[in-house]
């Protein structure tokens, strides 16, 4: 139960930062990045009318005992809400450039071609996955030597497309992505 309480606390830490995190800026577009790719913040992927903290209104987590069934229920409701988090339809078809962390999905000897891009270190690996509107399923034509939690810039056409992987549920996808190491 202590793990559950810790997971809820981590979820609150993530939610408390929604809309307040700053993204790296001012870096020139790497070679090979489409000139039309706009640097995009993770907040731009969240619809303006979605309140990720709605489940926690009027909830005093400190009042829960480790074995409190309300904590289990809240965690289940949180996971369902995050897995079904709405996407920003205005982003569909936009050429974007966004920084993030790699969660590999298909490690091979020659690198990876598919991964989840997430906004913060440890997401999907050491903590519960972020909301679906904060996960991008990235596909590349050629494998790259990337590792779990490598920090990268991803460029390409963002599509609103839900996908489910063993590491998390994504609300977006970029096919034929261009991926470069992050240099802030």
Secondary structure as GFF3:
##gff-version 3
##sequence-region A 1 184
A	DSSP	alpha_helix	2	17	.	.	.	ID=ss1
A	DSSP	beta_strand	38	39	.	.	.	ID=ss2
A	DSSP	three_ten_helix	42	45	.	.	.	ID=ss3
A	DSSP	three_ten_helix	54	56	.	.	.	ID=ss4
A	DSSP	three_ten_helix	61	63	.	.	.	ID=ss5
A	DSSP	alpha_helix	69	83	.	.	.	ID=ss6
A	DSSP	three_ten_helix	89	91	.	.	.	ID=ss7
A	DSSP	beta_strand	95	104	.	.	.	ID=ss8
A	DSSP	beta_strand	112	118	.	.	.	ID=ss9
A	DSSP	three_ten_helix	132	134	.	.	.	ID=ss10
A	DSSP	beta_strand	135	144	.	.	.	ID=ss11
A	DSSP	beta_strand	151	165	.	.	.	ID=ss12
A	DSSP	beta_strand	168	174	.	.	.	ID=ss13
A	DSSP	beta_strand	178	181	.	.	.	ID=ss14
###
